[in-house]
Amino acid sequence: MRVIHVATHSWLVLSGAMQPRFLIVYGPAVHRPTGETLMRYRIDRHALERAHRRPLAWLETYAEAEDWCHRQLETPEMTAPLRADYGSTVTPEEQRRRWEAGLDPRTGLPRRESPGRPG
């Protein structure tokens, strides 16, 4: 993951393949129940045209925003059922539960850290 400072209050998050994935923008956000305006880091899914961007999260600090993007890039997309090693079907919901618990989505066994990565 790489982060490029593209404007005064905007950062572009690139995936490992150097494709733009997220845009972090620092600016005002209105808290609807109270009506107060707060300064937050908004994370949008990247799109060239502003009208096509959609907000994904609002966070208080830049470090939290960068960490959120990093976690999203590491998380595999779980939109289709998988076949487990023993032939049964693993639903996307079960895959997400296993991933969040630190397990391999397919087998349910503990995930192995990639070589050279501190863990």
Stockholm file with secondary structure:
# STOCKHOLM 1.0

chainA/1-119         MRVIHVATHSWLVLSGAMQPRFLIVYGPAVHRPTGETLMRYRIDRHALERAHRRPLAWLETYAEAEDWCHRQLETPEMTAPLRADYGSTVTPEEQRRRWEAGLDPRTGLPRRESPGRPG
#=GR chainA/1-119 SS CEEEEEETTEEEEECTTSCEEEEEEEEEEECTTTCCEEEEEEEEECCSSGGGCEEEEEESSHHHHHHHHHHHHHSCCCCSCEECTTSCEECHHHHHHHHHTTBCTTTCSBCCCCTTCCC
#=GC SS_cons         CEEEEEETTEEEEECTTSCEEEEEEEEEEECTTTCCEEEEEEEEECCSSGGGCEEEEEESSHHHHHHHHHHHHHSCCCCSCEECTTSCEECHHHHHHHHHTTBCTTTCSBCCCCTTCCC
//
